[in-house]
Each structure stands twice: as C-alpha cells, then as structure tokens.
Amino acid sequence: MSAIDIETVKKVARLSRIRVTDEEAEKLAPELNGILTWVEQLGEVDTDNVEPLPSSAEITLPQRTDLQTDGDCQDDILANAPETLEGFYVVPKVVE
C-alpha cells in the first residue's frame, strides 16, 4: 500500500467536508499511515478456522409473552390532559 501524503490528506478532508490547515495535514499524514499499517497487520491474522460471531458474548435474551390487549383505555389516557374535546387532546393552533 502506498503511503499517504499531504495532498491525499487534503483530498480526503475535502471529500469529508472537513476543514484542514496545512499544519494539520502534515500532522495527520503520519497518523493515517500508522493506522493503515495497523490495518495491514490485521490482514495477516489467520482466521481460517474461526467462525464469525454476531456478538462477542453468547447471550440469549429472555422473551416476553406477546399479549394482545383491548386498548380500551382512552379515558385513562385523557385523564391527565388539561383540555379534551370528543376524545382528543385540545392543543393551541401553531400554524396561521
């Protein structure tokens, strides 16, 4: 893999819509090269006999029973409303 130079850093920053000064680009180039070197090292790891995991912890989450309710609690829901009309909340008009 080729090394990242200052012009590449500026191009990536422009494409990412990030403002980068020349001094910042000079500092970022070696950092990005270090990151890419580390990623290349990950590619050398032997993972042939390793199954992919959906998570690092094997957890089975408890499932609740799926209960159907009648939902007939309109009066309870509207009891705390400051003002109601025909089973609905009354709110001030916000669009003129």
Secondary structure by P-SEA (a helix, b strand, c coil): cccccaaaaaaaaaaacccccaaaaaaaaaaaaaaaaaaaaaaacccccccccccccbbbbbbccccccccccccccccccccccccbbbbccccc
